């Protein structure tokens, strides 16, 4: 007998909610007559209300309940309302005790979920009528894992369903779209920008803000693409750090809600960020993505589209999924490595680098103008090409230019620098690029021979 009412339980976080939407869409197509409800945390309700096929979105403020025991009265009221719906089926995509308990207390006729494995709590399986294998290893993407759970309902493997799509069928309010368009106009941006997101939910997922700042500066100076920095609640300090690195006048940003961020993603040509909700939102909207990943694995948590790029340093401790670390090696990835991934991903969209060489004029670097040296003005000669603005030229004797030369050769072969750029200070024009972390640059230390690799 087909279910008449289905309750999906995925409380958070943003990326996990997004990764459960493809499974909801499969249930919607398999049971077109059924009402599908979703139980989530309050911040994600506006997003889910724009998803096709959801009859109602319920919210459970579990964080508030934990902090304020007297607010449990609200939980009892929620459970009473859920029970009145008389759900035939509940599906717990979270696999935690709190999600399984809430789903069971809603009293559905049947409750299915995952067996306790690496990313689930084993005790949660006690609440389920039936359970499916979760994630014994890291070889399956979390979207496929969620699709597999739907096989308990239909009897077929959701992972092989031709109807499954990783993209979000999201309808955005016109007010949010209008707000984004007004902000872009105010920032004098008349072409799709590149979005850089420095934030993350875990400390170990943060790519250093100084590297994000240098990447943004290089994208503007060498690719001639506008850059917007995105951020969420509590991440203002990261934007301030970026401003200290490249100058606040070069940091274009504005606050957004989740729906406004979705509207901004749809106006952009590329999104760069770590394993975090905004990146998964962009990927779910079909925006080209470059993911900078550290403690999590790309096969499970990376972008689903094989055309997207993942930059990751492979170490003996990779895929640890730790939220804190005393060493913090894995995210110390130089910005030029991510810049290369940006160019690769943009080219797959049909983008071409800006004209270089003798036929491509470039703007003169502010640093060159201040120092009085001759910068690239007509594409024919130079003695100082820099990705920096307003900084004095580095002392070649105090830097290791091996990686700088490598980037210089790449930029030249990509048409991002004119041929005349090879003349100038020791190490070529690329030696003027500020690409090494300050601590390593000051000590003259060399980068490891084996750099970050694409997962």
PyMOL commands that set and color helices and strands:
alter all, ss='L'
color gray80, all
select helices_A, chain A and resi 14-30+42-49+62-67+69-84+97-105+122-127+142-149+151-154+158-160+174-186+203-205+209-222+236-246+248-250+258-266+277-284+298-301+335-348+357-359+366-371+396-398+402-413+419-422+429-432+438-443
alter helices_A, ss='H'
color red, helices_A
select strands_A, chain A and resi 5-9+35-40+56-59+89-92+111-114+130-132+194-197+227-230+270-273+289-293+309-312
alter strands_A, ss='S'
color yellow, strands_A
deselect
rebuild
show_as cartoon
